[in-house]
């Protein structure tokens, strides 16, 4: 395995974060991601639907990236979440290859303690790996904001 130097990793991470920021801006401008009054996440089908006051605003196919708990500061990769449908675990499995590309073993660990800054950086790298249109943070409603699932939007349409 040939891993990146620290300088190469910093450059790759900066590129991934910049591209994700541009993609998120596009999603807001073209699909009103931040303007929807309601979102429905169907993990069985891997679909996120955004609604406005009139009806469906957009649909997006999603690949779960991982799950984060603010209280325990634990990140768990989606491919290591047995409660997700197997098809979604398999969609997330290519993220393990980021270990080979970056040299970071955290892409192989099922779960680990981290902070939200690293969650965002991992999300940016994951979206790059999955060639995602952008990402969405799905809050676990029963937890009052303690936990959330990061999703890569792999395709989006009105």
C-alpha angles and dihedrals in degrees: 000000000000110000129195123262116245089258093050091048091051090050093047092048092048090050092049092048093047092049092048091050090052091048092049090051089052091050092052093047099042103030105022093234092167093044101059117115094210140017127201119199117198107188093179090064097027093239134140117194124194119204133195127189092282100046141276112007099180144344124215134188108227140201114199112233102186149309126255132195116201092199098052093026087225125151120198121188115234092235087062096050110102092189091066118086111268092242090059092046088053092049088056095046095089087069088077087069089069086079090066093045099045104023089232112136092200087086088065099045114095091220140349143169115271144138133257093257090062090044089059092047092049089048091054092050091045092052089051091050093048093042087234126180089226142302141270130204110219110199117214098240096204091059098057092234100319097114135031141176118228112217131192112219101222095180134001133192138170 
